[in-house]
Amino acid sequence: MFNVKSMKLFSDGFQGEVNDHTVEIRFSSWAWSYPVSVQIDSFPHVWVDEGVASKIISRIDDPLLRFILELSGQVTWKTRSNWVDRYLKEKDVAKMLDKTLLGIQISVGLHRMYPDYALFKVQYFKKTLEKYSRYLPAETVEKWKRALEELENKILAASLSR
């Protein structure tokens, strides 16, 4: 299935190399819905079910998956799992990215009472978008840029009115 090199075994999983990427799989016996944690390179780990873990590893070189994983560094573990699951299931990339953008807007909105943190998140998302923009449809990049600029302006306006 996968050619895993340099494997290290743990009591609850393993770590190895797949296509020159470090992959760590951990199993949780207490988790019902998401019993497997998958971490690729230095991206945040994603809790998924058994069937999804192998799909993630099979797309390890996909820049769009890497974009989603990197974006998910600033959201909750549940949102991260939902984003990856949506990425794997959704056939329409633009629709999947629109839902991800909505998740970002909600995530930042939850922190509007902490403008410095909310601005940090928006800047993180903007930097990540810039890094992966060559792999995304041009209209999606423009839409995200506008939405992230609007978020940034709302946060700045709210912080000035305090």
MARFI-161411 format. One record per residue (C-alpha): x, y, z; residue in one letter. Coordinates in steps of 0.001 Angstrom, whole numbers. Each point is the difference from the previous one (the first is absolute). Layout:
! residues N
R:X:Y:Z:A
...
! end
This chain:
! residues 162
R:0:0:0:M
R:2596:2591:1111:F
R:3743:-295:-19:N
R:929:1033:3547:V
R:3695:493:763:K
R:1861:588:3258:S
R:-2896:-1151:2138:M
R:-58:643:3739:K
R:-2615:-1815:2060:L
R:-1750:1539:2992:F
R:-2364:-1601:2480:S
R:-2909:1744:-1728:D
R:1207:347:-3608:G
R:2981:498:-2251:F
R:2044:2554:-1901:Q
R:1653:-461:-3361:G
R:825:1548:-3342:E
R:-2399:-128:-2954:V
R:1121:1718:-3228:N
R:2653:1936:1940:D
R:-2604:1309:2471:H
R:-48:-815:3692:T
R:-3297:-1626:915:V
R:-1089:-732:3533:E
R:-3068:-2096:749:I
R:-1343:-271:3545:R
R:-2966:-2081:1149:F
R:-2315:868:2851:S
R:-1990:-2810:1566:S
R:-2256:2440:1866:W
R:-1120:2004:-3054:A
R:-3173:-1227:-1688:W
R:-415:2307:-2967:S
R:3591:941:-809:Y
R:2328:-2723:1301:P
R:2987:693:-2303:V
R:2332:2998:77:S
R:1943:692:-3207:V
R:2842:2498:-124:Q
R:1932:750:-3176:I
R:3333:1805:334:D
R:-430:2941:2358:S
R:-3660:629:-838:F
R:-2535:-268:2826:P
R:-1307:-3490:691:H
R:-3497:-912:-1194:V
R:-2336:-2333:1885:W
R:-1886:-2211:-2456:V
R:-1524:-3443:-291:D
R:1967:-2958:-1320:E
R:-1133:305:-3618:G
R:927:3660:-293:V
R:3554:-471:1278:A
R:1050:-2019:-3037:S
R:-1632:2541:-2352:K
R:2023:2796:1580:I
R:3224:-1931:-426:I
R:-838:-873:-3611:S
R:-267:3748:-766:R
R:3076:978:1959:I
R:1535:1943:-2912:D
R:-3187:1882:-936:D
R:643:3755:503:P
R:-3700:621:665:L
R:32:-2470:2916:L
R:3147:1661:1303:R
R:-1751:3397:-286:F
R:-2940:-1268:2047:I
R:2331:-1561:2578:L
R:2036:3170:348:E
R:-3099:2186:290:L
R:-1331:-2300:2686:S
R:2826:960:2330:G
R:-2190:2844:1287:Q
R:-3287:-1848:519:V
R:-1307:-2571:2455:T
R:742:-3710:-448:W
R:-3649:-609:-904:K
R:6:2686:-2715:T
R:3300:-1382:-1299:R
R:-1511:-3490:-252:S
R:-3076:1389:-1757:N
R:2106:1945:-2504:W
R:2110:-3031:-902:V
R:-3068:-2217:-229:D
R:-1731:2556:-2248:R
R:3126:259:-2149:Y
R:46:-3778:-497:L
R:-3725:-251:-803:K
R:-813:3161:-1957:E
R:430:-286:-3757:K
R:-435:3740:-608:D
R:3230:1686:1174:V
R:-1507:3508:-105:A
R:-2922:-1072:2191:K
R:2346:-1680:2481:M
R:2186:3116:163:L
R:-3073:2232:464:D
R:-1030:-2079:3006:K
R:3534:174:1356:T
R:-33:3790:-365:L
R:-3304:121:1874:L
R:1614:-2055:2767:G
R:2859:2501:145:I
R:-2420:2912:237:Q
R:-1851:-1711:2852:I
R:3247:-925:1765:S
R:1308:3563:-161:V
R:-3411:1365:982:G
R:95:-2052:3189:L
R:3119:1937:1027:H
R:-1183:3503:-889:R
R:106:963:3700:M
R:3752:-650:-167:Y
R:1045:2170:-2941:P
R:3718:-783:187:D
R:-637:-3729:-165:Y
R:-2639:379:-2728:A
R:2424:2121:-2062:L
R:2733:-2596:502:F
R:-2353:-2685:-1347:K
R:-1011:2070:-3034:V
R:3628:765:-810:Q
R:851:-3689:362:Y
R:-2789:-916:-2438:F
R:1113:2710:-2443:K
R:3608:-1211:104:K
R:-1102:-3601:-527:T
R:-2235:1024:-2908:L
R:2908:1837:-1592:E
R:2261:-3025:424:K
R:-2455:-2356:-1745:Y
R:-1693:2413:-2434:S
R:1678:-1513:-3064:R
R:-1820:-3304:690:Y
R:-3445:1593:374:L
R:-2437:1328:-2602:P
R:628:3715:-631:A
R:-3596:1001:789:E
R:222:-1838:3337:T
R:3215:1816:901:V
R:-1598:3379:-770:E
R:-3118:-876:1987:K
R:2090:-1079:2998:W
R:2179:3111:-182:K
R:-3084:2244:24:R
R:-1619:-1931:2850:A
R:3161:-10:2106:L
R:539:3737:-621:E
R:-3594:669:1100:E
R:555:-2069:3142:L
R:3199:1864:750:E
R:-1721:3370:-488:N
R:-2921:-993:2261:K
R:2385:-1083:2739:I
R:2038:3198:-295:L
R:-3169:2136:70:A
R:-1300:-1880:3054:A
R:3310:381:1823:S
R:104:3747:-702:L
R:-3538:484:1339:S
R:952:-1501:3390:R
! end
